[in-house]
Amino acid sequence: MHRYGVRDVERLLHLPPSAIRALVAAGFVVPGRGPRNQLRFSFQDLIVLRTAQALSDANVPQRRITRSMKELRRQLPESMPLSGLSIGAVANRVVVREGATRWQAESGQYLLEFEGGPDAGALSVVARHEPYERALSLERNDLEGALAAYAQAVAADPTHLDTRINLGSLLHEAGRLAQAERVYRDALETLGSEPVLLYNLGVLLEDLGRKVEAVEAYAAALRGNPDLADGHYNLGLLYRTLGKPREAIRHMAQYRRLAQKAGA
């Protein structure tokens, strides 16, 4: 099952890290942990996170949101595509639209068309555009097709950051590390010192055993975004393995400060 990091959630759902961590702290989702203790979210987690935030913004009572999110989390299948799903509040109820079907999240009861739907002011879980949309839809079941689609997306719009990030991440997860590095470095030449690109490059360089270069990539990412908590965490661990305890302590302290701030 594909897992998403905090940065993936941030770019897919347009939620800041502070909101993501606050929703986790509130117990809406219980994400897993990656090899570097970073948060890893499932597809269902993404839907629940975005829905909880949107419903809270719409002033739906917290207790109703909590009950609805628990039921929604239980009912969502692993294979449900992101497209075609919308969620919203109708008459103080949380209503899900999946294609032509509408059902109430809290009870699971299906609704007739005239009972209303979340169309007005509805939340679309993810908004996508061709050809990036096609690449996203292929990720889980067709690796080669997804890679080809991302390559087409890059050719169509070399400045689209998410395309570059997703292509590099997919190659990394597939074990094609040299190709992933080329994607990240080419993206940095085109787009400049984007913190997420630099962070991903740092993770890749660590996996390649090139620790000094990884330090440089993480440090560059943090210069662009000092609030990149996972960057401080990874850099702290890396400095510890390189025998630099003072630097390790400093970055771990920064990580704890940012994590506490996000959970406040």
Backbone hydrogen bonds, N-H to C=O, Kabsch-Sander energy under -0.5 kcal/mol:
donor,donor_aa,acceptor,acceptor_aa,energy
4,Y,41,F,-3.1
9,V,5,G,-2.3
10,E,6,V,-2.5
11,R,7,R,-2.2
12,L,8,D,-2.5
13,L,9,V,-2.5
14,H,10,E,-1.0
15,L,9,V,-0.5
19,A,16,P,-0.6
20,I,16,P,-2.0
21,R,17,P,-2.6
22,A,18,S,-1.9
23,L,19,A,-2.2
24,V,20,I,-2.0
25,A,21,R,-2.6
26,A,22,A,-1.7
27,G,24,V,-1.6
28,F,23,L,-1.8
32,G,40,R,-2.2
34,G,38,Q,-2.9
37,N,34,G,-2.0
40,R,32,G,-2.1
41,F,4,Y,-3.8
46,L,42,S,-1.7
47,I,43,F,-1.7
48,V,44,Q,-2.5
49,L,45,D,-3.0
50,R,46,L,-2.3
51,T,47,I,-2.4
52,A,48,V,-2.7
53,Q,49,L,-2.0
54,A,50,R,-2.3
55,L,51,T,-2.8
56,S,52,A,-2.0
57,D,53,Q,-2.2
58,A,54,A,-1.4
59,N,56,S,-1.6
60,V,55,L,-2.4
65,I,61,P,-2.3
66,T,62,Q,-2.5
67,R,63,R,-2.2
68,S,64,R,-2.6
69,M,65,I,-2.9
70,K,66,T,-1.9
71,E,67,R,-1.9
72,L,68,S,-2.9
73,R,69,M,-2.6
74,R,70,K,-1.6
75,Q,71,E,-2.0
76,L,72,L,-1.7
80,M,77,P,-1.0
85,L,82,L,-1.1
86,S,84,G,-0.5
86,S,97,R,-2.3
87,I,123,L,-2.1
88,G,95,V,-2.3
90,V,88,G,-0.5
90,V,93,R,-3.0
93,R,90,V,-1.6
95,V,88,G,-3.0
95,V,93,R,-0.7
96,V,103,W,-3.2
97,R,86,S,-3.3
98,E,96,V,-0.5
98,E,101,T,-2.8
99,G,84,G,-2.0
99,G,97,R,-0.5
101,T,98,E,-1.8
103,W,96,V,-2.3
104,Q,109,Q,-3.2
105,A,94,V,-2.8
106,E,94,V,-0.5
108,G,104,Q,-2.9
111,L,102,R,-3.0
115,E,112,L,-1.6
116,G,113,E,-1.4
120,A,117,G,-0.6
121,G,119,D,-0.7
122,A,119,D,-1.3
123,L,87,I,-2.3
124,S,122,A,-0.6
125,V,85,L,-1.2
125,V,123,L,-0.6
128,R,126,V,-0.5
133,E,129,H,-2.9
135,A,131,P,-1.8
136,L,132,Y,-2.3
137,S,133,E,-2.1
138,L,134,R,-1.1
138,L,135,A,-0.6
139,E,135,A,-0.8
139,E,136,L,-0.9
142,D,138,L,-2.6
146,A,142,D,-2.7
147,L,143,L,-2.7
148,A,144,E,-2.3
149,A,145,G,-2.3
150,Y,146,A,-2.7
151,A,147,L,-2.2
152,Q,148,A,-2.0
153,A,149,A,-2.3
154,V,150,Y,-2.6
155,A,151,A,-2.1
156,A,152,Q,-2.2
157,D,153,A,-2.2
160,H,157,D,-1.8
161,L,159,T,-0.9
164,R,160,H,-1.5
165,I,161,L,-2.5
166,N,162,D,-2.8
167,L,163,T,-2.4
168,G,164,R,-2.3
169,S,165,I,-2.7
170,L,166,N,-2.6
171,L,167,L,-2.1
172,H,168,G,-2.4
173,E,169,S,-2.7
174,A,170,L,-1.6
175,G,172,H,-1.7
176,R,171,L,-2.5
177,L,175,G,-1.4
180,A,176,R,-2.3
181,E,177,L,-2.4
182,R,178,A,-1.9
183,V,179,Q,-2.2
184,Y,180,A,-2.5
185,R,181,E,-2.7
186,D,182,R,-2.4
187,A,183,V,-2.2
188,L,184,Y,-2.3
189,E,185,R,-1.9
190,T,186,D,-1.8
191,L,187,A,-3.5
192,G,188,L,-1.7
194,E,192,G,-2.3
198,L,194,E,-2.3
199,Y,195,P,-2.7
200,N,196,V,-2.7
201,L,197,L,-2.4
202,G,198,L,-2.2
203,V,199,Y,-2.2
204,L,200,N,-2.3
205,L,201,L,-2.8
206,E,202,G,-2.1
207,D,203,V,-2.0
208,L,204,L,-1.4
209,G,206,E,-1.7
210,R,205,L,-2.5
211,K,209,G,-1.2
214,A,210,R,-1.9
215,V,211,K,-2.4
216,E,212,V,-1.8
217,A,213,E,-2.2
218,Y,214,A,-2.8
219,A,215,V,-2.7
220,A,216,E,-2.1
221,A,217,A,-2.2
222,L,218,Y,-2.4
223,R,219,A,-1.6
224,G,220,A,-1.5
225,N,221,A,-1.9
228,L,225,N,-1.7
229,A,227,D,-1.6
231,G,228,L,-0.6
232,H,228,L,-1.6
233,Y,229,A,-2.3
234,N,230,D,-2.7
235,L,231,G,-2.3
236,G,232,H,-2.5
237,L,233,Y,-2.2
238,L,234,N,-2.3
239,Y,235,L,-2.7
240,R,236,G,-1.8
241,T,237,L,-1.9
242,L,238,L,-1.5
243,G,240,R,-1.3
244,K,239,Y,-2.8
248,A,244,K,-2.1
249,I,245,P,-2.7
250,R,246,R,-2.0
251,H,247,E,-2.1
252,M,248,A,-2.2
253,A,249,I,-2.2
254,Q,250,R,-1.8
255,Y,251,H,-2.4
256,R,252,M,-2.4
257,R,253,A,-2.2
258,L,254,Q,-2.4
259,A,255,Y,-2.6
260,Q,256,R,-2.5
261,K,257,R,-2.1
262,A,258,L,-2.3
263,G,259,A,-1.7
264,A,260,Q,-0.7
264,A,261,K,-0.6
